[in-house]
Amino acid sequence: MTQFGTGKVDFKAVFARLKAAGFNGPIMVEGVKVGATPEETTTSARANREFLERAMSAI
């Protein structure tokens, strides 16, 4: 699995499309790059969360 923002999904476009359609519900995006240690996995999950927060705040 890749880090959010490094793959093919244009998260900003997806979120913008949902907003334009009037969607106002919860969104769940699941995915985390599993690291060699629990700390690496936590760092990966945190980076994904921060990426999504930035993407959503931009729309």
N, C-alpha and C positions, 0 to 999 in steps of 0.2 A: 504494500500500500504506500502511496506517496503522500507527502504533506499537502494540505490544502493550499491551493494557489500555485502548485507546481504541475498539476495534471491538466486535463482537458476541460474540466467543468468551469464555466464562467459564472461563478457564484454571484457576482454583482448583477449580471444580466438576469439570472434566475430570480433573485430577490426583487429586482426592479419589476420584472414581469408579474410576479405575484402581487406586489403592491399596486401596480397599475390595474390589475384585475379586481382590486378591492379586497384581497385576502387580508384578513386581520387575525388569523388564528395562530396557534403555536407552530413552530417549525422545529423539527428534530433532524439534525444531520449527524450521522454516526460514522466514525472512522478514526482510526489512530494507527500510526506506524509503530509497530511493536519493536522496541529496542532490545538490545542485548541485556539490559538491566532494567529493573523497575523505574529507576530514576530517568533513564533515557525515554521510556514509554511515557512517563509523566511529563517530561519536557515536550515531547511530541504532541501530546494531548493539549497541553497548555498553548503551544504555538498554534494549533488548529483553532482553539477557542478564540485566541486573540485575532487571528486572521478573519474569522467569521464576524467578530464584533466590529472590526474595521470595515469589512465589506458591507455589513448592514447599516452602519452609521453613515456610509457614503451615499445612500439612496434616500 
